[in-house]
């Protein structure tokens, strides 16, 4: 019995690693072949210092490699826009009279595009562990736990859910250095469809000052 158990464990470990690698390669191939992506999202923040979860919703827009936007429906009016040159962060729900502007990183791990963090060379950037399967919005997904191989990523660990049907990410959950946990659920995902240019451009509203960190 003991010998059989040891044999089973020896076989199961490589299979789990292969499942993680297969899911990550599927996501990498999928996102490598898209020209645009839009999705509705729900974001949940859990801060151990502040108590209960905080939820927001909106629409995500992506045009690889460096144009990305999140338009929040709740809180209404908040936006994050990477227009290819500048990264804009505007939160009128809390600070209505200013927008933060900084250069969009051309490479490395500081990209504002959260999705690209997990689909650009994931097997080189992370140690991956297969967690299992789940169902999100009727889609069967492979869940993979990721530990960064470097210290300059904006999170300590992550878990992503890759749809078996199309390789798209249906969920991203990260634990940030502060201990805060951030989870995104994506639904109504569309790829290779036109995106209005206004969604990927930020026009500074009248009376709003631009703050450069």
C-alpha positions as CSV (number, residue, x, y, z in Angstrom):
1,X,0.0,0.0,0.0
2,X,2.8,2.4,0.9
3,X,4.7,1.7,-2.3
4,X,1.5,2.2,-4.3
5,X,0.9,5.6,-2.6
6,X,4.4,6.7,-3.3
7,X,4.1,5.8,-6.9
8,X,0.8,7.7,-7.2
9,X,2.4,10.8,-5.7
10,X,5.4,10.6,-8.0
11,X,3.1,10.4,-11.0
12,X,0.6,13.1,-9.8
13,X,3.1,15.9,-9.3
14,X,4.5,16.0,-12.9
15,X,0.9,15.8,-14.2
16,X,-0.2,18.8,-12.0
17,X,2.8,20.8,-13.3
18,X,1.9,19.9,-16.9
19,X,-1.7,21.0,-16.4
20,X,-0.5,24.4,-15.1
21,X,1.8,24.8,-18.0
22,X,-0.8,23.7,-20.5
23,X,-3.3,26.3,-19.2
24,X,-0.8,29.1,-19.2
25,X,0.3,28.3,-22.8
26,X,-3.3,28.2,-23.8
27,X,-3.8,31.7,-22.4
28,X,-0.6,33.0,-24.0
29,X,-1.6,31.7,-27.4
30,X,-5.0,33.2,-27.1
31,X,-3.9,36.7,-26.1
32,X,-1.1,36.6,-28.6
33,X,-3.6,36.3,-31.4
34,X,-6.1,39.1,-30.4
35,X,-6.2,42.6,-31.7
36,X,-8.7,44.0,-29.2
37,X,-10.6,42.8,-26.1
38,X,-13.5,44.2,-24.2
39,X,-15.1,42.8,-21.0
40,X,-17.4,43.7,-18.2
41,X,-15.7,43.3,-14.8
42,X,-16.4,43.2,-11.2
43,X,-13.5,44.1,-8.8
44,X,-13.5,43.1,-5.1
45,X,-11.0,44.5,-2.7
46,X,-10.4,43.0,0.7
47,X,-8.1,45.0,3.0
48,X,-7.2,43.3,6.2
49,X,-6.8,46.7,7.9
50,X,-10.2,48.1,6.8
51,X,-12.5,45.2,7.2
52,X,-15.3,44.2,4.8
53,X,-14.9,43.8,1.0
54,X,-15.3,46.8,-1.3
55,X,-16.8,46.1,-4.8
56,X,-16.7,48.1,-8.0
57,X,-17.9,47.4,-11.6
58,X,-17.0,48.6,-15.0
59,X,-15.8,47.8,-18.5
60,X,-12.3,46.9,-19.6
61,X,-10.8,47.8,-23.0
62,X,-7.5,46.3,-24.3
63,X,-5.5,47.0,-27.5
64,X,-2.2,45.2,-27.2
65,X,0.6,46.0,-26.6
66,X,0.2,49.3,-24.7
67,X,-3.4,50.7,-24.8
68,X,-5.6,49.8,-22.0
69,X,-8.5,51.3,-20.1
70,X,-11.0,50.7,-17.3
71,X,-14.2,52.7,-17.2
72,X,-15.9,52.3,-13.9
73,X,-19.7,52.3,-13.7
74,X,-19.5,52.1,-9.9
75,X,-18.0,54.3,-8.7
76,X,-19.4,56.2,-11.7
77,X,-16.9,58.4,-13.6
78,X,-13.7,56.8,-12.3
79,X,-11.3,55.9,-15.2
80,X,-7.8,54.4,-15.8
81,X,-6.4,54.9,-19.3
82,X,-3.1,53.9,-20.8
83,X,-3.2,55.7,-24.2
84,X,0.2,54.4,-25.5
85,X,2.1,57.3,-24.1
86,X,0.6,58.3,-20.8
87,X,-1.1,56.5,-18.0
88,X,-4.0,58.5,-16.5
89,X,-5.7,57.7,-13.2
90,X,-8.9,59.8,-12.6
91,X,-11.1,59.2,-9.6
92,X,-13.7,61.9,-9.3
93,X,-15.6,59.8,-6.8
94,X,-12.9,60.6,-4.3
95,X,-10.7,63.4,-5.7
96,X,-12.8,65.3,-8.3
97,X,-10.3,68.1,-9.1
98,X,-7.2,66.2,-10.2
99,X,-6.0,63.5,-12.5
100,X,-2.6,61.7,-12.1
101,X,-0.5,61.3,-15.2
102,X,2.7,59.3,-15.7
103,X,4.5,57.7,-18.6
104,X,3.3,54.2,-19.6
105,X,6.1,51.7,-18.9
106,X,7.4,50.4,-22.2
107,X,8.5,47.0,-20.6
108,X,9.0,45.3,-17.4
109,X,6.6,44.4,-14.6
110,X,5.0,47.9,-13.9
111,X,2.6,47.7,-16.8
112,X,-0.9,49.1,-15.9
113,X,-2.4,46.3,-18.1
114,X,-3.2,43.7,-15.4
115,X,-4.1,41.0,-18.0
116,X,-0.7,41.2,-19.7
117,X,1.1,40.4,-16.4
118,X,-0.2,36.8,-16.7
119,X,-0.2,36.1,-20.5
120,X,3.2,37.5,-21.5
121,X,5.8,34.7,-21.0
122,X,4.1,33.4,-17.9
123,X,6.2,30.3,-17.5
124,X,9.3,32.5,-17.4
125,X,7.9,35.0,-14.9
126,X,6.2,32.6,-12.4
127,X,6.4,29.4,-10.6
128,X,3.1,27.8,-11.4
129,X,1.0,25.3,-9.5
130,X,-2.2,23.7,-10.8
131,X,-5.0,24.2,-8.3
132,X,-7.9,22.4,-10.1
133,X,-11.0,23.2,-12.2
134,X,-13.9,25.5,-11.5
135,X,-16.9,27.0,-13.2
136,X,-17.3,30.7,-13.9
137,X,-20.3,32.0,-15.8
138,X,-21.0,28.5,-17.1
139,X,-17.4,28.1,-18.4
140,X,-15.1,25.4,-17.2
141,X,-11.8,26.9,-16.1
142,X,-8.4,25.7,-15.1
143,X,-7.2,27.5,-11.9
144,X,-3.5,28.1,-11.6
145,X,-1.6,29.6,-8.6
146,X,1.3,31.8,-9.5
147,X,4.3,32.9,-7.5
148,X,6.5,35.6,-9.0
149,X,10.1,34.6,-9.7
150,X,11.2,38.2,-9.2
151,X,10.5,40.8,-6.5
152,X,9.5,43.7,-8.7
153,X,6.0,42.5,-9.5
154,X,3.2,44.5,-7.8
155,X,1.9,41.4,-6.0
156,X,3.1,38.6,-3.9
157,X,1.0,35.8,-5.4
158,X,-1.8,35.4,-7.8
159,X,-4.4,32.9,-9.0
160,X,-5.9,33.0,-12.5
161,X,-8.7,31.0,-14.1
162,X,-8.2,30.1,-17.7
163,X,-11.2,29.1,-19.7
164,X,-10.8,25.7,-21.4
165,X,-13.0,26.7,-24.3
166,X,-11.1,29.8,-25.5
167,X,-8.1,30.4,-23.3
168,X,-9.4,33.7,-22.0
169,X,-9.0,34.7,-18.4
170,X,-12.3,34.6,-16.5
171,X,-10.8,35.5,-13.0
172,X,-7.7,37.1,-11.7
173,X,-7.0,37.3,-7.9
174,X,-3.8,38.8,-6.5
175,X,-2.4,39.4,-3.0
176,X,-0.6,42.8,-2.9
177,X,2.5,43.6,-0.8
178,X,0.2,45.4,1.7
179,X,-1.8,42.2,2.3
180,X,-4.7,43.6,0.3
181,X,-6.5,41.1,-1.9
182,X,-7.9,42.1,-5.3
183,X,-10.1,39.9,-7.4
184,X,-11.4,40.5,-10.9
185,X,-14.2,38.5,-12.5
186,X,-14.7,39.0,-16.2
187,X,-17.8,38.4,-18.2
188,X,-19.3,39.2,-21.7
189,X,-15.8,39.1,-23.1
190,X,-15.5,40.0,-26.8
191,X,-12.3,39.9,-28.9
192,X,-11.3,41.5,-32.2
193,X,-14.1,44.0,-32.2
194,X,-13.8,47.8,-32.8
195,X,-13.2,50.0,-29.7
196,X,-14.2,53.7,-29.9
197,X,-11.0,55.8,-29.8
198,X,-12.5,57.9,-27.0
199,X,-12.3,54.9,-24.6
200,X,-8.6,54.8,-25.0
201,X,-8.0,58.5,-24.8
202,X,-8.2,60.8,-21.8
203,X,-9.3,64.4,-22.3
204,X,-8.7,66.4,-19.1
205,X,-12.0,67.9,-17.9
206,X,-12.3,71.6,-17.4
207,X,-11.1,72.6,-13.9
208,X,-9.2,69.4,-13.3
209,X,-5.4,69.8,-12.7
210,X,-2.9,67.3,-13.9
211,X,-0.6,65.9,-11.2
212,X,2.7,64.3,-12.2
213,X,4.2,62.1,-9.5
